[in-house]
Amino acid sequence: MENRFAVILLFALLSTGFAQFGNDPQILQIEPSASVDQVVPGIDFQISVVVHIQKGYHINSHTPAADFFIPTRLEFKPQSEVEILPVRYPEHKLVKFSFSEEKLAVYEETITIAAGIRVASRFVPDSLRIEGKLEYQGCDDKTCFAPSSVAFTLMLPIADDQTPGEDPGLSGLHNSGELPDTDSVLTANERRAQDILSRGLPYAVMAFFLIGLGLNLTPCVYPIIPLTVSYFAGQKSTNRFSSFLNALFYLFGIALSFSLLGLLSALAGKQWGFLFTSPWFVVAIALIILSMAASLFGVFEVSAPSWLLSRVGGTKGGTLGALFMGLTVGVVIAPCAAGMIIGLVGLVAKMGLVAQGTLLFFVMGIGLGLPYLILGTFSGLLSKLPQSGMWMIWVRKLFAFVLIGVAIYFLLPQLERVADSFAFATGFLALFSGLLLGFLDRQPGYTRGFKIGKAVFGLLLMVYGLFAVGQAIEKKAQVAPTQSAIAWNVGSIGSIESALVAGKPTFIDFYADWCAPCKELDQKTFADSAVVRLARQITMIKVDCTRSTEESERLMKQFQVSGMPTLVFIDREGNELTELREIGFIPPAAMAEKFTRLLTEQ
């Protein structure tokens, strides 16, 4: 191997030296362009340089196979109030040439190199002059020429019809179908969402409606089916139109809560599924589900709050009750969503597409709730079936037990992660008992004094429950760390900087002890033999985000982490391969494929 390296080095030096005395052919041409016709101070845009390389020639990659090869670089002339964001180079080709026994990393034919440009909002000139040059070394199959460069200049006017900070996303989406470019790190899901949005608003509306409809196939949405049937079966609908109207408001409630949760998650910069990684949120969801189960057992009737009904003159059921019920179940459904929804949340957060995001979240909620419109319409007519009374009561109780099972499904993973599972379980029991006995149970016959007494008793139980659950979550676990076949490095600013300096492929896992997908990754993906074998060639780092610290917050901000787990892949040059980034669990085969790509990236 050392002999091969010496031969390549000698040939490259000799060929470069000979080329300095010969003619350097013009082997390429460039076409620079901007993603905007006018620059709006405070709004990023993109410069793209299309490089046309003559047939029979090539230039070295930005990350060539050996240090003595001259890399291709796109450079910009610095100027005040203008920031050049990291340059993005295309993937290279590995090609075998006659002067080398090893394949070399090169660019051939036509490639595009791009960089984001950030102009300060206080930029005052009436035009922006972008000057740059492409540095490269050209070669053919036998000879490499002297390093060369080609310069370019772009003049762009400063827009005078927009104020700094205005979001060009609305006009861009409607007029040109193009989204404003961003240099923020985009995950694979966010890129897919961006691709849909770039095709225009009508296409995006239809696509996200179908995505919402497809979400009904996810297991965590299934419990809403018996809940919907039992709720509408208990309503007093006189005809099909009345049942349809109630179901329509139920659908609207689901879509409204769906869109509001998505928008709030995006504006807060947190991924939608991030909610379920918090044990407190899981406790709240489990309480809602068990309360619904108690309602099916006949303890109380689900309806809109009495204070709201008295103001609008509504009844316990009807359209307003259906709307309130839809809002409630929407809160349960929404955090189950993943994939494209997570992509849309991230895209809205990073690009500020608030108007489009709100619309598409709502459309997705309509798609998700459409089956319940049909289900609610016909479930409302069940009460008209002959002798429907007793068997319907039995069915409601059956559905109640299904909901209890769902609540247990959500709570069991938390019992495995908290420091004191007994305190967590008894605390949750106290919370539910206090809520049920003190406030939800409204059976007839209770005196005023007894109602006050049971409310005080319920409140005390809930206070104890909050204290016990909080202690179980916050108390430091006195257990040995889980053994792993992978040699993990403790994630810190220093350890990550050391890994990048070492020039070795690096993988960073942002995790938390209360994160269910994180545990699944450890138990399934990081225990897989193929993944473990590949991991031995990579610097493996875990960043613990269980509790917020100054260092973890800084790392999360630096790597734009908005959900757990976030998986970051960094090549030998210290550049993140953003197309590999993932949020959430991925199976062993997918992880092995990503590790392989990371190791082969030059």
C-alpha positions in Angstrom: 0.0 0.0 0.0 2.9 2.4 0.8 4.4 1.7 -2.6 1.2 2.5 -4.3 0.9 5.8 -2.4 4.5 6.8 -3.3 3.8 6.1 -7.0 0.7 8.2 -7.0 2.5 11.0 -5.1 5.5 11.0 -7.5 3.2 10.9 -10.6 1.1 13.8 -9.3 4.1 15.9 -8.5 5.8 15.2 -11.9 2.6 15.7 -13.9 1.9 19.0 -12.1 5.5 20.2 -12.7 5.4 19.3 -16.4 2.0 21.0 -16.8 3.5 24.3 -15.4 5.6 24.5 -18.5 2.9 23.5 -20.9 -0.4 24.9 -22.0 -3.2 24.7 -19.5 -6.4 24.0 -21.5 -9.7 25.7 -20.6 -11.4 22.6 -19.4 -14.5 24.1 -17.8 -16.9 26.9 -17.8 -19.1 28.3 -14.9 -22.5 29.8 -14.7 -23.2 31.7 -11.5 -26.8 32.6 -10.5 -28.8 33.7 -7.5 -32.0 32.3 -6.2 -33.6 35.8 -6.0 -33.8 38.7 -8.4 -33.7 41.2 -5.6 -32.0 41.0 -2.2 -34.1 41.6 0.9 -31.8 42.6 3.8 -32.4 40.1 6.7 -33.6 37.3 4.4 -31.1 34.6 3.3 -30.8 33.6 -0.3 -28.6 31.2 -2.3 -25.8 31.5 -4.9 -25.4 28.5 -7.2 -22.4 28.0 -9.5 -23.0 25.4 -12.3 -19.7 24.0 -13.5 -19.6 22.5 -17.0 -16.5 20.2 -17.4 -15.4 19.3 -20.9 -15.7 15.6 -21.8 -12.5 13.7 -21.2 -11.5 15.9 -18.3 -12.2 16.0 -14.6 -11.4 18.1 -11.5 -10.6 16.8 -8.1 -13.3 16.5 -5.5 -13.7 19.0 -2.6 -12.4 16.2 -0.5 -9.9 14.4 -2.7 -8.6 10.9 -2.0 -5.1 12.1 -0.8 -3.7 15.3 0.7 -1.4 16.1 -2.2 -4.3 16.4 -4.7 -5.6 20.0 -5.0 -9.2 20.2 -3.9 -12.0 22.1 -5.6 -13.0 25.2 -3.6 -15.6 27.9 -4.1 -14.3 31.1 -2.5 -16.0 34.5 -2.0 -14.5 37.9 -1.4 -15.4 39.0 2.1 -17.4 42.2 2.7 -19.0 43.9 5.6 -22.6 43.2 6.5 -22.6 40.1 4.3 -22.1 36.5 5.7 -21.2 33.6 3.5 -22.8 30.5 4.9 -21.0 27.1 4.5 -20.5 26.0 0.9 -22.4 22.9 -0.2 -20.5 20.6 -2.6 -22.0 17.8 -4.6 -21.2 14.1 -4.2 -18.1 13.1 -6.0 -17.5 10.0 -8.2 -14.9 7.3 -7.6 -13.1 6.8 -10.9 -10.2 4.6 -11.9 -7.5 6.2 -14.0 -4.5 4.8 -15.8 -1.9 6.5 -13.6 -3.5 5.2 -10.3 -4.2 1.7 -8.9 -6.8 3.2 -6.6 -10.0 5.0 -7.5 -9.9 8.8 -7.1 -12.6 11.1 -5.9 -13.4 13.5 -8.8 -16.0 15.7 -10.5 -17.0 15.1 -14.1 -19.5 16.5 -16.6 -21.8 19.0 -14.9 -21.9 19.8 -11.2 -23.5 22.5 -9.0 -21.9 24.1 -6.0 -24.0 26.3 -3.8 -23.7 28.6 -0.8 -26.2 30.6 1.3 -25.8 34.4 1.6 -27.0 36.2 4.7 -27.2 40.0 4.3 -27.6 42.0 7.5 -30.9 43.8 8.0 -29.0 47.1 8.4 -27.4 46.8 4.9 -27.8 50.2 3.3 -26.4 50.2 -0.3 -28.8 50.0 -3.2 -27.1 47.0 -4.7 -25.1 43.9 -3.6 -21.9 42.9 -5.4 -20.9 39.2 -5.0 -17.4 38.4 -6.1 -16.0 34.9 -6.0 -13.8 32.4 -7.7 -13.7 28.6 -8.3 -10.3 27.1 -7.5 -9.6 23.7 -9.1 -7.0 21.4 -10.6 -7.9 19.9 -14.0 -6.7 16.5 -15.2 -7.3 14.1 -18.0 -6.7 10.3 -18.0 -2.9 10.8 -18.2 -2.0 14.3 -17.1 -2.8 16.8 -14.3 -2.4 20.5 -15.0 -1.4 23.3 -12.8 -4.0 24.5 -10.3 -6.2 27.2 -11.8 -9.1 29.4 -10.9 -12.0 31.2 -12.7 -13.6 34.3 -11.2 -17.2 35.6 -11.4 -19.2 38.6 -10.3 -22.9 39.0 -9.6 -24.7 42.3 -9.2 -28.0 42.1 -7.4 -30.3 45.1 -6.6 -31.6 45.6 -3.1 -35.4 45.4 -2.9 -37.2 48.6 -1.9 -40.7 47.1 -1.7 -40.2 44.8 1.3 -39.2 45.5 4.8 -36.4 43.5 6.6 -37.7 40.4 8.2 -40.7 40.0 5.8 -41.5 36.4 5.1 -41.2 35.8 1.3 -42.6 32.3 1.7 -46.2 33.2 0.9 -45.5 35.0 -2.3 -42.9 32.5 -3.3 -45.2 29.6 -2.8 -48.0 31.1 -4.7 -46.2 32.7 -7.6 -43.1 30.7 -8.4 -43.7 27.6 -6.5 -40.2 28.0 -4.9 -39.5 28.2 -1.2 -37.0 30.6 0.2 -33.7 28.8 0.6 -32.4 28.2 4.1 -29.0 27.1 5.3 -30.4 25.5 8.5 -29.8 21.8 8.9 -32.7 20.0 7.3 -33.4 16.4 8.2 -34.6 13.8 5.6 -38.2 14.3 6.6 -37.8 18.1 6.4 -36.4 17.8 2.9 -39.3 15.7 1.8 -41.7 18.3 3.2 -39.7 21.0 1.5 -40.0 19.1 -1.8 -43.8 18.9 -1.5 -44.1 22.6 -0.7 -41.9 23.6 -3.6 -44.4 22.1 -6.0 -47.0 24.7 -5.2 -49.8 25.2 -2.7 -52.5 23.1 -4.4 -50.2 20.1 -4.7 -49.2 20.5 -1.0 -52.8 20.7 0.2 -53.7 17.5 -1.6 -50.5 15.7 -0.5 -50.9 16.6 3.2 -54.6 15.7 3.1 -53.6 12.2 1.9 -50.8 12.0 4.5 -53.3 12.8 7.2 -55.7 10.2 5.9 -52.8 7.6 5.9 -52.1 8.4 9.6 -55.2 6.4 10.5 -53.1 3.3 9.8 -50.8 4.1 12.8 -51.5 1.9 15.9 -51.7 4.8 18.4 -54.8 6.2 16.5 -56.7 2.9 16.8 -58.1 3.6 20.3 -60.0 6.6 19.0 -62.3 4.2 17.0 -64.1 2.7 20.0 -64.1 6.1 21.7 -65.8 7.7 18.7 -68.4 4.9 18.4 -69.3 4.9 22.1 -69.5 8.7 22.2 -71.9 9.1 19.2 -73.9 6.0 20.1 -74.7 7.7 23.4 -76.0 10.9 21.6 -79.7 11.4 21.0 -79.6 12.0 17.2 -83.1 12.1 15.7 -82.0 11.7 12.1 -79.0 11.2 9.8 -78.5 14.9 9.2 -78.3 15.6 12.9 -75.8 12.8 13.3 -73.8 14.1 10.3 -73.7 17.6 11.8 -72.4 16.4 15.1 -69.8 14.3 13.4 -68.8 17.3 11.3 -68.1 19.4 14.4 -66.3 16.4 15.9 -64.0 16.3 12.8 -63.5 20.1 13.0 -62.4 19.8 16.6 -59.8 17.1 15.7 -58.4 19.2 12.8 -58.3 22.4 15.0 -56.4 20.8 17.8 -54.2 19.0 15.3 -53.3 22.3 13.6 -52.8 24.3 16.8 -50.5 21.7 18.4 -48.5 21.5 15.2 -48.2 25.3 14.9 -47.2 25.7 18.6 -44.6 22.9 18.3 -43.1 24.6 15.2 -43.1 28.1 16.7 -41.4 26.7 19.8 -38.8 24.9 17.7 -39.7 21.5 19.0 -40.6 18.4 17.0 -44.1 17.2 17.5 -43.1 13.8 18.9 -40.9 15.6 21.4 -44.0 15.9 23.6 -44.2 12.2 24.1 -40.6 12.1 25.4 -41.7 14.0 28.5 -43.0 11.7 31.3 -45.3 14.6 32.5 -47.0 14.7 29.1 -47.4 10.9 29.1 -49.0 11.2 32.6 -51.4 13.8 31.3 -52.4 11.8 28.2 -52.9 8.6 30.4 -55.1 10.6 32.7 -57.2 11.8 29.8 -57.6 8.3 28.4 -58.5 6.8 31.8 -61.0 9.6 32.3 -62.6 8.7 29.0 -62.7 5.0 30.1 -64.5 6.1 33.3 -67.0 8.0 31.2 -67.7 4.8 29.2 -68.3 3.0 32.5 -71.0 5.5 33.3 -69.2 7.5 36.0 -69.8 10.8 34.2 -70.9 12.1 30.8 -68.4 13.7 28.4 -69.7 17.1 27.5 -68.5 20.7 27.1 -68.0 22.6 30.3 -71.2 23.9 31.9 -69.9 27.4 32.1 -69.4 27.4 28.3 -72.7 25.8 27.6 -74.6 28.4 29.7 -73.0 31.2 27.7 -73.8 29.9 24.3 -77.1 28.2 25.2 -75.9 24.8 24.2 -76.8 21.4 25.5 -74.6 18.7 26.9 -74.5 16.9 23.6 -75.1 18.4 20.2 -72.6 20.2 18.0 -70.8 22.1 20.8 -70.3 18.9 22.8 -69.0 17.1 19.7 -66.6 20.0 19.0 -65.3 19.8 22.5 -64.9 16.0 22.3 -63.1 16.4 19.0 -60.7 18.9 20.5 -60.0 16.4 23.4 -59.3 13.4 21.2 -57.2 15.5 18.9 -54.8 16.2 21.7 -54.5 12.4 22.2 -54.0 11.7 18.5 -51.7 14.5 17.4 -48.5 13.6 19.2 -48.6 10.1 17.7 -47.8 11.5 14.3 -44.4 11.2 12.9 -42.5 11.2 9.6 -43.8 13.8 7.2 -45.5 15.7 10.1 -42.2 16.0 11.9 -40.7 17.3 8.7 -43.4 19.9 8.3 -43.0 21.0 12.0 -39.2 21.4 11.5 -39.6 23.2 8.2 -42.1 25.7 9.7 -39.8 26.3 12.6 -36.7 26.8 10.5 -38.2 28.8 7.6 -41.0 30.7 9.4 -43.7 29.4 7.0 -46.4 30.2 9.5 -49.4 30.8 7.2 -48.7 27.8 5.0 -47.8 25.6 8.0 -51.1 26.4 9.8 -53.1 25.7 6.6 -51.4 22.4 5.9 -51.6 21.2 9.6 -55.4 21.9 9.4 -55.7 20.1 6.1 -53.8 17.1 7.5 -56.1 17.1 10.5 -59.1 17.0 8.1 -57.6 14.0 6.3 -56.9 12.3 9.7 -60.5 12.9 10.9 -62.4 12.1 7.7 -63.0 8.4 8.7 -64.5 9.7 12.0 -66.9 11.8 10.1 -68.3 8.7 8.5 -68.0 6.7 11.8 -69.7 9.4 13.9 -72.5 9.8 11.4 -73.6 6.2 11.5 -72.6 5.6 15.1 -75.1 8.3 16.1 -77.9 6.2 14.5 -77.1 3.1 16.6 -79.4 4.3 19.4 -82.3 3.8 17.0 -81.6 0.1 16.6 -84.2 -2.3 18.2 -83.2 -3.2 21.8 -80.0 -1.3 21.6 -79.9 -0.3 25.2 -78.4 -3.2 27.1 -76.0 -4.5 24.5 -74.8 -1.0 23.8 -74.0 -0.5 27.5 -72.0 -3.8 27.3 -70.1 -2.6 24.2 -69.3 0.8 26.0 -67.7 -1.1 28.9 -65.8 -3.3 26.5 -64.4 -0.2 24.8 -63.6 1.2 28.3 -61.3 -1.8 29.0 -59.6 -1.2 25.6 -58.8 2.4 26.7 -57.4 1.2 30.0 -55.1 -1.1 28.0 -54.0 1.9 26.0 -53.2 3.9 29.1 -51.1 1.1 30.5 -49.3 0.9 27.1 -48.3 4.5 27.5 -47.3 4.2 31.1 -45.3 1.0 31.1 -42.2 2.5 29.3 -42.1 5.3 31.9 -42.0 2.8 34.8 -38.8 1.4 33.2 -37.1 4.8 33.0 -38.0 6.6 36.3 -35.7 6.2 39.3 -38.6 4.9 41.6 -41.2 3.0 39.7 -43.3 2.4 42.8 -43.5 6.1 43.7 -44.4 6.8 40.0 -47.2 4.2 39.9 -48.7 5.2 43.3 -48.4 8.9 42.4 -50.2 8.3 39.2 -52.9 6.3 40.9 -53.4 9.1 43.4 -53.7 11.6 40.6 -56.3 9.6 38.8 -58.2 8.7 42.0 -58.3 12.3 43.1 -59.5 13.5 39.7 -62.2 10.8 39.5 -63.4 10.8 43.1 -63.1 14.5 43.7 -64.3 16.1 40.5 -65.5 13.7 37.7 -67.9 11.6 39.8 -71.2 13.6 39.7 -73.7 10.9 40.6 -77.1 12.2 41.7 -77.9 12.3 45.4 -74.8 13.9 46.8 -75.4 16.7 49.3 -73.7 20.1 49.0 -71.5 19.4 52.0 -70.4 16.0 50.7 -69.5 17.5 47.3 -67.2 20.0 49.0 -65.7 17.3 51.2 -65.0 14.9 48.2 -63.5 17.8 46.2 -61.1 18.7 49.1 -60.2 15.0 49.4 -59.6 14.7 45.7 -57.4 17.8 45.7 -55.3 16.4 48.5 -54.9 13.1 46.6 -53.8 15.0 43.5 -51.3 17.1 45.4 -49.7 13.9 46.8 -49.8 12.3 43.3 -48.0 15.3 41.8 -45.3 15.2 44.5 -44.8 11.4 44.2 -44.6 11.5 40.4 -42.2 14.4 40.5 -39.9 12.7 43.0 -39.9 9.6 40.9 -38.9 11.5 37.8 -36.3 13.9 39.3 -34.7 11.5 41.7 -31.3 10.3 40.5 -31.4 6.6 39.8 -28.9 4.5 41.8 -28.5 1.8 39.3 -25.6 0.6 37.1 -25.6 2.0 33.6 -26.8 -0.4 30.8 -24.0 -2.3 29.2 -23.5 -1.8 25.5 -21.5 -3.6 22.9 -20.6 -0.1 21.5 -17.8 1.9 23.1 -19.6 5.2 23.7 -17.9 8.4 24.5 -19.6 10.8 26.9 -21.0 13.7 24.9 -19.4 17.1 25.8 -18.2 20.1 23.9 -14.6 19.0 24.5 -15.2 15.3 23.4 -16.9 16.4 20.2 -14.2 18.9 19.3 -11.5 16.3 19.9 -13.3 13.9 17.6 -13.5 16.4 14.9 -9.9 17.3 15.2 -8.9 13.6 14.9 -10.4 13.5 11.4 -12.4 10.3 12.1 -16.1 9.8 11.1 -18.2 10.8 14.0 -21.7 9.9 15.1 -23.6 11.8 17.8 -26.7 10.5 19.6 -28.7 13.1 21.4 -30.8 11.1 23.9 -32.7 11.3 27.2 -33.5 8.6 29.8 -37.3 9.3 29.5 -37.2 9.0 25.7 -39.0 5.8 24.5 -37.4 5.8 21.0 -33.9 6.3 22.6 -34.4 3.1 24.6 -35.6 1.2 21.6 -32.5 2.3 19.7 -30.2 1.0 22.5 -32.1 -2.3 22.8 -32.5 -3.1 19.1 -30.4 -1.0 16.7 -27.2 -0.5 18.7 -27.3 -4.1 19.8 -27.3 -5.4 16.2 -24.1 -7.1 15.2 -23.7 -5.3 11.8 -24.2 -2.0 13.5 -21.7 -2.8 16.2 -19.1 -3.9 13.7 -19.4 -0.6 11.7 -19.5 1.5 14.9 -15.9 0.3 15.7 -14.7 2.4 12.8 -16.6 5.5 14.0 -16.2 7.8 17.0 -19.5 7.2 18.8 -20.7 9.9 21.1 -23.8 10.1 23.3 -25.1 13.5 24.5 -27.3 13.1 27.6 -30.2 15.6 27.5 -32.2 14.0 30.3 -31.8 17.1 32.4 -31.2 20.5 31.0 -27.7 21.8 31.6 -25.7 24.7 30.2 -23.5 22.3 28.1 -26.4 20.2 26.8 -28.4 23.3 25.9 -25.4 24.7 24.1 -24.9 21.5 22.1 -28.6 21.2 21.3 -28.6 24.7 20.0 -25.4 24.2 18.0 -26.7 21.1 16.3 -30.3 22.4 16.1 -31.7 19.5 18.1 -35.5 19.8 18.5 -36.5 16.2 19.3 -35.2 13.0 20.9 -33.4 11.1 19.7 -31.5 13.2 17.2 -28.9 11.3 15.2 -26.1 13.3 13.7 -23.5 12.0 11.2 -20.2 14.0 10.7 -17.6 13.1 8.0 -13.8 13.1 8.3 -13.6 16.8 7.3 -15.9 17.8 10.2 -18.9 18.5 7.9 -22.3 17.1 8.9 -24.0 14.9 6.3 -27.4 16.5 6.7 -29.0 14.0 4.4 -28.3 11.3 6.9 -29.7 13.1 9.9 -32.7 11.4 11.6 -35.0 12.2 14.5 -36.6 9.2 16.1 -36.0 5.4 16.0 -34.5 3.8 12.9 -34.1 0.0 12.5 -30.7 -1.8 12.4 -30.7 -2.1 8.6 -31.2 1.6 8.1 -28.6 2.5 10.7 -26.1 0.1 9.1 -26.7 1.7 5.7 -26.1 5.2 7.1 -22.9 4.1 8.9 -21.7 2.6 5.6 -22.3 5.9 3.8 -20.6 7.8 6.5 -17.5 5.5 6.3 -17.3 5.7 2.5 -17.8 9.5 2.3 -14.5 11.1 1.2 
